[in-house]
Amino acid sequence: MSGPSEIICRPSKWFLWRALLMLAMFGGFAFYFLYDWKIGYPKKNYIIANYDAFNDAGQAWTVDENRNNWKEYVAKQTLPFRDEEGIYPPGTDLEEKWPEILATMSGNGNDEELWKEFSGEKAWPQQLDTTEDFMPAYKIRHQLIASLVCFALTAIALFFLLRTKSRVMKVDDQGYYPPGGDLVPFDKMTVLDKRKWESKGLASLTYTDGGGEEKKAKIDGMVYGQFREEDGAPAEALFQKVLANFEGELIELVVDDDDDDLEEEEAESTTKDEISDSAVNLPEGKD
């Protein structure tokens, strides 16, 4: 409040904090999906290709011919990459050989133990479901689409935050100034709808401009000013000043007729019960 005749409501902390939270949420999801598209899912598929190689090695070890020339057999094998474009990290050598540790296979075929050792060194998962964990190309593309949507929502949230932060809601002796709008003189106001003011801090104002065209403006006390008593409840003070100078049609919350009918029915029912009780308790006549 800058003076007795002027009340200024600036963007409330309630709005600013929520806008920042929305910005952080959408931005966080955008980078999360972007990471999965570019790095996370392709890397997971690369790990699965290595895991499949260990499983294949375990199966190959059961064949005598392979086992008898095991090191030569391993040296010829390549990782079982799947034939889908864009599902592995950029620069992946699709002719990459099996990990050298598989050449040390011995005994009954210790591919599980070798995988635990190999994956532990690389900090990879030791248990994988190659069916569920594998990410096909369309799922990877979905991550990019989700990221772009979240970036768009982030941009929208940032736009509204910056726009709202630079605006104010004001009233003076001439009239009301809606956020980002021009003066609405008191004598041009025709309808004031305050049905949502008590519950949501929102009111709608109808007025005529200089050309006689009917327009609407909003009084938003939750976004601008707020109702904190310790701050002087600036939004309520602004609204009361508008209301005190308003001479048009005022739309207020009206109790439904159904509620009145219900009250009348209850009163009538009570009266009938009282009459019935009185009749039952009448003294008996003398013979």
N, C-alpha and C positions, 0 to 999 in steps of 0.2 A: 504494500500500500504506500503510494507516494504522496498522498495528501487527502484531506477530507472529501474532496470532490472527485477523486480519481482512484480507482482500484485496479491494480494490475496483477494478474495471475500468470505466473510462469510455469513451465513444465514441471510437474511434480516428481519427487523422488520415486514415488510408486510407479509411475510410467517409465522413468529412466532406467531403474533397476530391471524392470521386466523386459524392456527393450534390449538392454545389454545381455540379459540371460538368453533371450531369443537369438541374438546375434552370435553369442558364444556357442549355443547349441547347434544352430544351422551350420556355422563355420566349422565346428568340430566334426560333425557328421560328414561335411563336404571333404575334409582332408582324410578322414577315416576311410571313406569309400574310394577316394582317389588312391590312397596307399594300397588298398586291396586290389584295385584294378592294375596298377602299375607294378607293384612289388609283391604284395602278400599272396594273392592267388597264383600267379606264375611261379613263385618260389615253392609254394606247396606242391604244385604239379611236378616241379623238378625233383623235389624230395621223394615223391611217390615213384617217379621213374627209377630212382636209385633203389628204393625199397623193393620194387618189382624185380630189379636185377638180382637182389639177394635171394628172393623167392625162386627165381628162375635157376639160380646157381644151386640151390638146394635140390631142385628137381633134376638138374643135369648131373649132379654128383651120384645119383642112383644108377646111372648108365655106366657100365664097366668101361666102355670105349672112351668115354669122356674122362673118367676118373684116372685111367692109366696114363693119359697125356693132359693132365689137368691144367698145368700152367700154360701150355700152348693153347688149350681150349679157351681159357679165360682171356688170354691176350687177343683173341680174335672177336670176342663178343662186344657188342655195343649196348648202351642203355636202351631199354624198350620205350622210346618216346612214342607218343600217340600222334596220329596224323591229323592234327588240327592246328590251324595257323593262329599264332598269337597267344598260345596258352603257356608258353615258357618264357623265362626272362630274356630280354633282348641280348643278342650275342651268344645264345646257347649253341654249343656245337652239337648238332643232331647226330653226329657220328662219334660222340664221346664213348670211350671204352669203359668197360666195367671198372669199378674201384679195385686198386691193386691188392687190397686186403683179401679179396675173394680168392686170390691165388693161394692163400694159406689154408684153404679148406682142408679138413682132415677128419678122421674117424668116421662117424655115421652121418656126417654132413652138418656142421655146426653153423649154419647160415644165420640162425637167430642170435647166437652169441656174437658172431662177427658183426651183425647189424647193430647190436647194442654198443659194441666198442666203437664202430665207425660213426654212428649217429651221436654218441656221447661226445666224441671229439669235436663234432660240428655243432653241438647244441641243437640237434634236430629231435623231433618226437620219436620215441622208441616204439610206440604202438600206433599203427595207422590202419584205417579202413580204406583200401584203395578204391572201393566203390563209392562210399559216402564222401570221402575227403577230396576226391578228384574234382576239379572245377572245369567244366567244359567251356568252350569259347563264349557261348551265349550268356552264361552266368558271369563271366568276367566282363563282358560288355555291359551287363546290368549294373555293375559297380560304377562304371564310367557314367552311365545315364543318371544313376542316383546321385553321384557326386555333382554333376552339372545342375541337377534340380536343386540340390542343397546350396550350391554356390549362388543360384538365382534367388533363392529365398533369403540368403545372407545379404545379397545386394539390396533386395526389397526392404529387409529389416533395417539395414544401414541407412537407406534413403529416408524412411519414415522417422528414424531416430534423429538424423541431422535436420530434417525439415521441421519436426516438432520442436527440437531443441532451440531453433532460431525464432520461434514464434511465441506470442503472448496472447492472452485473452484479457480485454480491458473494458472498463466502463467509466464514463465521466458524466458531466452535467449535460452533455449533448446527446449521448446515446451509447450504444454498445459496439465494440470493435471485436468481431470474431477472429479467431486465429488465422492469420494470413489474409484477412479481409479488410474492407473499408468500413467506415462509420455507418452504423444503422441508427438513424435518428429515432428518438422515442416516438415522435408523432407519425412515423412511417410504419411502426409495428402494428400488425393487425391481429395476430393470433399468437398466444404463448401456451404451448403444451408442456405442462409440468408433471405429467403422470408418472414419469420415470425419475423424477428428481430425488425423491426421498429414498428410493431403493437403489438407483444406479448413478445418481449424480448427473443425469442427462436431462436436458430440456431442449425443445425445438421451438424456434422463433420464426414466424412468417411475417414478411414485410414487403413493401412495394418500393422499387427503386425510383430513380429520377424519371424514368420513362413510363412509369406506371405498371411495370411488369412485376408479377408476384414472385418472390424468391424466398429461400429458407436459409437460416443460419442455425448453428448448433452451439449450445452452451454445455461444455463438457468439464464438469468439476472434478472428475477423477484424473483426467490427464493434465489439466491446468489448475493449479492452486491447491487442490485437495481441501480437506475439512478438519485438519488438525487444530484443536482448540489452542494449543500452545503457540501456534503460528497465527492465531487470529481467525482461523477458518476463512481464508480469503475467497474461496469459491462460493461459500454461502453468503458472504458479505456482498460479493458482486451480484449474485442472483437476487438478493433482497433489494439492491439498489435498482436493478432492472424492473423488478416487480413493483416497486414503489412508484416508478415513473410510467408504468404501462397502463394504457387506457383501452386496449382492445379486448378481444374475446379470450378469456382464460379457461383453458381446459384442465380440469383437475380430476383426480381419481375419484370415481363414483362407486358407491357400494351397489352391488348387483341387486336387482329387484327380487331375485330368488332368495337372497338372504333375508329380506324383509318378509317375504311370504312364509319362510320357515319359522321366523320368530312369531308371526301371527298364529300359525298352526300350533306351535308349542304352547302359546298363551291360551288358545281356545281349548286345547286338550287338557291343560291344567285346570281350567274353569269347570269343564265337564266332570273331571275326577272329583273335584271338591263338592259339586252338587250331588254326585252319586254317593259320596261318603256321608253327606248330611242326611240323605234320604234313608240310608241304612241305619243311622243312629237315632232316628226319631223315636220318642217314647211311645209305648203301646197304649192304646185307648182303654178306658175303664168300661167294664160291662154294666 
